[in-house]
Amino acid sequence: MRHLLRMACHSSRTNMHARNLAIVWAPNLLRSKDIEATGFNGTAAFMEVRVQSIVVEFILTHVEQLF
């Protein structure tokens, strides 16, 4: 998480701020066995990934307090 926070600090050059990093990394960091097992697709899968990205973004914006 600290590495991703360091990446977010360079967002003025890379456009990879906490939200974009969360969108990219959330499915890997918070893998959902429900999506994989049941083969969610469409709206259900999108909503699951959205929740994951919100959680990762929260963690990234509060790294110092959490870790």
N, C-alpha and C positions, 0 to 999 in steps of 0.2 A: 504494500500500500504506500509506503514511503517513496518507493521508486516512482509509482504513478503520480504521486503528489509532486515530485520533482519534475516530472514530465509536464504536468499542468502548469507549473511555474513558467514554462517556456511557451505558453499558449499564444502569446503575441506574435511569435514567429511560426508556430506550427498549427495554430487553430485547434489544438487538442486540449481544450479546457476540461475541467472535471466532468462535465456532462458528456462530452464526446468520448472521453476515455471510459466512462461508465458504460456507455452504449456498446462500445467495442469489447470491453473486458467482462462485463456482467455475465454473459452466457457461459464463459469459461470459469469464472470465479464462483458463481452460484448455480452450478449445473442442476437442472431439475430432472430427477428421475421420472417424474410424472409425465413430462413432455416426451421423453425418450421411450418410456414404456407403453404409453397409450397412443403415441403417434399424433399428438395434438397438431392441428394445423389451423391456418387462418386466424380468426379473431382470438381464440383461446391461447394459442401460442404467442401471439403478439402481446396480449395482456400479461402473460407470465414473464416475458422478457422485459416488458416495461417496468414491472414491479422489481425485477432483479436490477435493472439499471438505476432505478430510484434509490434502492438500498446501497448500491456501490457508490453512487454519487454522494449520498449522505456520509458514508464512511470516508470517502476521499476529502470531503470538506471538513471533517472532524477528526482527522488522523491523530493530531497531537493530543486531543482529549481522550480518544479511545485507546491509543497505544502508548 
